[in-house]
Amino acid sequence: MGVRELGLPQRAASEGLPARVTIWEVGPRDGLQNEKSIVPVEVKLEFLDRLAAAGLTVLEATSFVSPKWVPQLADAEQLLDGLTRRPGVRYPVLVPNERGLARALDAGCTDIAIFASATETFAQRNLNSTLDKQFDMFTPVAAGARQAGMDVRGYLSMCFGDPWEGPVGYEQVVTAGQRLFELGCSQLSLGDTIGVATAGQVEGLLAAFGAAGIGPERLAVHFHDTYGQALANTLAALRCGVSTVDSSAGGLGGCPYAESATGNLATEDLVWLLDGLGVETGVNLDELVATSAWMAERLGRPSPSRVVNALAG
């Protein structure tokens, strides 16, 4: 008897978890940005529409980064112009600087995200800045977005470990996170960019944020599965009260500036976990699996998601 015939996942509610989790789907942006072959904009648009139809309510659509650095996302304006926006679905975009903000405003975006580093070396390599100076770069972006009535999310990378600097201290991460909140971010996503975090580290960092007066309701988590710890780390974050989790349909993506980073946590694997725990997401797992299997065909390779392979295989 196969997995589908068994009707899994079987629900067994666990105490101390959020009743509902918001999945921040990053596949269309973070998942596709590293693809060497350009994905046609028509495929990206269908991908977004299929994800929305599956019940995902936050879809990070694209980024207004320079096409020179990320050619895959050079079609940002074309994509947003062709996007059919479903009621109740948010379509945030990543904005790296003031030029990117101007493009987002012209495109009619209502939600943006900015991407900062918790470490000096990654700030230099990814942002061509320093740990301190990066906030000067983001100040006018966040201020302009807020003035225009946009919501601003902050991403913070290298929160648990840096391939050049090693372990990253909790206080260093909290200090950087506080500065993003001071700029006007409504939510902070804590990124395990190279996938080295352990569940105890997750608990420790969230406790450090709590001690600084920043509760889990203002935080999200963004785990990579380099060492197979993404789901364990997610569960640890949920038990600490976090109720927004970033993931990528089919487990697509990594980090173009950190070669040791493998794929993001697969949305299907996350939904399987949450469904089994009785945590609501509003996502139809069958439709989501079908969507990722469809995208895998267009990319010409199997999905790294174990749930996709189990259910669509």
N, C-alpha and C positions, 0 to 999 in steps of 0.2 A: 504494500500500500504506500503510495507516494505522499509527499507533503500536502499537496492540494487536496487529496482525498481525506486526509486527516482533519482538514479544516483548521489548521494551525494559523496564527498562534492562539493557543488556549489562554483565556484571560484569567489571571490570578492577581487581583489587586494587592498592592503593597502599601503599607502605611507610610506617611511622611513625604509623599510626593505631591507635586502640583496636580490639581484636577484636570488642567488643560495646559498643553504646551503649544506655543507658537513656533512653527518651523520657518526659519528664515532661509529660503531656498536660494543658493548662490550658484547653482549649476549654469544658468545662462551667461553669467559673467565670469565668475572665478573658475567654473568648470571648463569653459570653452577657451579661455584666454590663452592657454598654452598650446592649443592645437596648431600644429605646423601647417596643415592644409586649411585654407580659408573655408569656413562653413558658410554656405550661401545664406543670405539674409532671410530667404523664404523658409529655410529649414529652422533657423533660429526663431522666427515668428511662430511657426507651427509648434515648436518645442515649448515656447512660452504659453501658447494657448492650451496645449495638452496638459501642462502642469497646473494651470489654473482650473481646467475642467476636472482634474483629479482632486481638487479641494485645497490646494496650497493658496494661501492668502497673502504671502509676501514673496515676490519674485524679483530678485536683483537682476535687472534686465541687461545692463551694459555698463560701460565706463567711458568717461570723457577724457581718458588718458591720451597722450599724443600717439597717433597712429604709427609713428616711427618706433616707439617702444613696444607697443602691443598692436601689431597689424590686424590681428583677428577682430579687434573691436573698432576698426576704422569706420565701420558702417553704423555707428551709434545713432546719428541723426536719421538715417534711412530706416533703421529698425524702429525707432520710437514713432516715426511718422506713419509706419505701416501697422503699428500695434493696435489690436482691438482690446481695449481696456475693459475688463469684466468688472461689474459692480462688486464692491467689497474686497477687491484685490489691490494691493499696493505694488508699485513698480519702482523701487528705489534704484538710483544709479550712483556709481562711484565717481567722485569728483576730486582730482588731485590738487587743483590750484584755481586761481581766479579765472583763468581762461576757461577751464573746465566748467566752472560755475556759470559763466556767461553762456556757454553752449547748453547747459542744462536748463537755464532760464528760457532761452530761445525755444527749446524743445517742449516747454510746458511741464517740466518735471515738478513734482511736489515733495519728493523725498530724496535726500542725498546722503551719501556716506563719505567720510574722510578716513584716510588710512595712515596711521602713525606707527612709530616703532617704540618699543620699550627699551631698546639698546642702542648704543652709540654706533656700532659697526653697521648694523642693518639700516639705520637712518642714513648713513653715508652711502651705502651700496644701493639702497632702494629709492631713497629720496634725494640723494645728492645734497644732504644737509647734515646737521649735527643733531644730537638728541635734544638739545635745548632750542636750537634755531628752527626746528621743524614746526614748533608751535607758532612762531612768528608768521610762517607761511600759511598756516591754517586759520589764523585769526581773521583776516578779511574774508576768507571763504565762508567760515561759519557765521560771521556777522552779516554778510550779504545774504546768505541763505535765510537766516532767521528774519531779517528785515523783509524779505520777500514772502514770508509765511511758510517757508519750507521746514520740514522736520530734518534734523541733522543727527545722524548716527556716527559714532566713532569706532573705528577698528583699531585695536592695539595688537601689533604683531610681536612675536618672540617673547611671550609672557612667561614661558616655562623653561626655555633654553634657547641658546643662540649658537649656531655652528662655529662661530669665531670666538665668542666670549665665554661659552660654557653655561653653567647654571645662572639663572637670573633671579635675583633676590625679590622677595615679595614687596618690600617697601619701594624698590625701584619701579616696579610695575604700578603700584598704587599711586605713587607720585605722578607718573605719566598719565595715568587714568584720571586723576583729579584735575589735571590741567585740561584735558579734553572736556570734562564736564564744565569747567570754568569758561570754556569757549562757547558753551551753549548746546553741547550734545545732549540729547534726551536719553540715549542708551549707549552703553559701551560693550563692544564685543571683544572678549578676551581670546586671543589667538594662540594656539599651540602650533606655530607655523611649521615646525619640523617634526611634530608628532612625538616628542619625547616625554610628555607629561605623564605622571602617574596619579591615581585617584587621591592619594594622600596630599600631593602637591595641589591638586585642585581644591581640596578642602581647606588647605592652609592659605592659599591665595584669596579665596572667597572670605575666609575669616579675617584676613588682613584688611580687605576692603570694608567689611562690616565694622571693624574696629575704627576705621577712618570715617564712619558715618555713611557709607555707601552700601545700601542693602541689595539683596539679590534681585529685587524687582527692577533695578536699573541696569542689570548686567545680563549679557548673553555669553554663550561659549561657542568657540569655533575650533573644533578638533580635527587634526589630520591623523590618519591611521597607520603611520609609518611602522610602529611597533605593535599594531593590533590592539591598542588601548583606547581607541576613540569611544566605544560604547561604554566601557567601564568608567572612563572619565566623565562621560555624559551623565551616567547614573549618579556618580558622586556629586556632580553639580546640581542635579535635580533634588537630591536629598538635602542639599544646602539651600534650596528655595528658588534656584534659577528656573525660569519658565520660558525662556527663548533660546532655541538651539539652532545654530547654523548648520546646514548640510547641503550636499550637492547630489542631485538626481543621478543615479547610476554610479556614484562615487567618482565623478569626473573631477579633474583638476589637481592642482598642487600649488607651488609658488615659483614663478619664473626666476626669482632672485635667490632662491635657496635650493640648490640642486638635491639636497638630501630629503626634501619634502616630497612625500608621495601624496596620493589622493586624499581628498576631503572625506569626512564621514559620509557614507552613502545615505541618502534620504530614506530609501527603502529599508535599510537595516535599522535606522532610527525608528521608523514607523512600526516595524515589526516589534521592536523592544517596547515602545510605548503602548501599542495595542495590547500586547501581552500583559502589561502592567495595569491595564484599564485606564490609561491616561488618554484623554480626548485630544485629537489633532484636527479632526474634520477632513482627513485625507483618506481617499479610497485607495487602498494598497494595490488592488488588481489593476486599476487604471494607471497608477504610478509606475508599476512594474512594466506594463505594456508600453508606456511612454519611453522609459529608459532602454528597453529592448529595441524599440524603434530607432532611438538615437544611436545606439551602439551599431546598428546596421549601417546607418549613414556615416558613421566614423570609421567603419571597416574593422572593428575589433570588438571582442566581448566586453561586457560591462564588468568592472572589478567588484561590483556589489554581490555579496553572497546571496542575498535574498532574491535579487533579480535572476541570478543563475539557477537558484533552487526552484523558483516559480515559473520562469519563462523557458527553462531548459527542456 
